[in-house]
């Protein structure tokens, strides 16, 4: 018997998009904090790391969103899930370091 996923894939897709939007806001604020407070070498490095982490998370999120469009989406591989969590936490730490 075939499983009816209902709206679960759509909710998951929307959650990935919301999280990507939050990461985008953090990266933009990191760039703004770096440029507004006077660009130092350390600030530019942290800002570049923030942007790189955001890009990594964006790629993982797009991969997952495309997989959710399939009829029977599989679970996110553990390595990608760990990478998404690590990128999110590191992005938050970098953004907090720029603000402090």
Backbone torsions as a table, in degrees:
resi	resn	phi	psi	omega
1	UNK	NA	136.6	-177.5
2	UNK	-84.1	135.8	-178.8
3	UNK	-80.7	136.4	176.1
4	UNK	-95.6	109.0	-175.8
5	UNK	-74.2	-12.2	-179.4
6	UNK	61.8	-135.1	-178.1
7	UNK	-96.7	4.6	-177.2
8	UNK	-57.8	-45.8	177.4
9	UNK	-61.1	-35.5	179.1
10	UNK	-68.0	-41.7	177.6
11	UNK	-63.4	-40.7	179.0
12	UNK	-65.0	-42.3	177.8
13	UNK	-60.2	-44.9	179.2
14	UNK	-64.8	-36.6	177.7
15	UNK	-64.5	-41.9	176.9
16	UNK	-62.4	-39.4	179.8
17	UNK	-67.9	-40.3	178.0
18	UNK	-63.5	-42.4	179.6
19	UNK	-65.6	-38.7	176.7
20	UNK	-64.1	-39.6	177.5
21	UNK	-63.9	-40.8	177.8
22	UNK	-62.7	-42.2	177.4
23	UNK	-64.7	-36.3	177.9
24	UNK	-63.8	-43.2	178.3
25	UNK	-62.7	-43.0	179.0
26	UNK	-62.5	-41.6	-179.9
27	UNK	-67.1	-41.2	179.0
28	UNK	-65.3	-41.8	178.0
29	UNK	-66.1	-33.6	176.5
30	UNK	-64.7	-43.7	177.9
31	UNK	-63.6	-43.5	-179.4
32	UNK	-63.4	-43.7	179.9
33	UNK	-64.3	-37.8	-180.0
34	UNK	-66.8	-45.8	-176.4
35	UNK	-77.0	-32.0	-177.1
36	UNK	-75.5	-36.1	-176.2
37	UNK	-86.9	7.2	-175.9
38	UNK	92.5	117.4	-173.9
39	UNK	-74.5	110.6	173.5
40	UNK	-101.7	165.1	-179.6
41	UNK	-63.1	-43.4	178.9
42	UNK	-64.7	-41.2	178.4
43	UNK	-63.6	-39.8	178.6
44	UNK	-66.8	-36.9	178.3
45	UNK	-66.1	-46.2	179.2
46	UNK	-63.5	-39.5	178.1
47	UNK	-63.5	-42.6	178.0
48	UNK	-64.0	-39.1	177.0
49	UNK	-64.4	-42.1	176.9
50	UNK	-58.3	-45.8	-179.3
51	UNK	-65.9	-38.3	177.4
52	UNK	-65.9	-42.6	177.5
53	UNK	-63.7	-40.3	178.1
54	UNK	-62.6	-42.1	179.0
55	UNK	-63.7	-41.6	177.2
56	UNK	-60.4	-46.0	179.4
57	UNK	-64.3	-39.5	179.0
58	UNK	-59.7	-43.1	178.8
59	UNK	-64.0	-42.4	178.3
60	UNK	-64.6	-42.7	-179.8
61	UNK	-63.7	-41.8	179.0
62	UNK	-65.5	-37.8	175.6
63	UNK	-59.2	-46.9	-178.6
64	UNK	-67.1	-42.1	-179.2
65	UNK	-62.5	-41.4	177.2
66	UNK	-64.6	-37.7	179.0
67	UNK	-67.0	-30.3	179.8
68	UNK	-72.1	-17.7	178.8
69	UNK	-74.7	-14.8	179.3
70	UNK	-72.4	161.4	-178.4
71	UNK	-64.0	-40.6	-179.4
72	UNK	-128.7	82.0	-177.4
73	UNK	-67.4	139.9	176.9
74	UNK	-90.8	165.9	177.9
75	UNK	-65.9	153.6	177.1
76	UNK	-67.6	130.7	179.2
77	UNK	-57.6	142.4	-176.4
78	UNK	-56.1	-35.4	179.6
79	UNK	-64.3	-41.4	178.2
80	UNK	-71.0	-36.8	177.3
81	UNK	-62.9	-43.9	178.1
82	UNK	-64.0	-38.6	178.6
83	UNK	-66.0	-38.9	178.5
84	UNK	-65.2	-42.5	178.6
85	UNK	-65.2	-45.5	-179.5
86	UNK	-62.2	-42.0	179.2
87	UNK	-64.7	-40.2	-179.6
88	UNK	-65.8	-46.9	-179.5
89	UNK	-65.7	-44.2	-179.9
90	UNK	-64.5	-37.0	177.2
91	UNK	-63.1	-42.3	178.5
92	UNK	-64.4	-41.2	179.6
93	UNK	-65.4	-44.2	179.1
94	UNK	-62.8	-43.2	179.6
95	UNK	-63.9	-41.0	178.8
96	UNK	-65.4	-36.6	178.5
97	UNK	-64.7	-35.4	178.9
98	UNK	-71.8	-32.0	-177.6
99	UNK	-77.3	-35.7	-176.4
100	UNK	-72.1	NA	NA
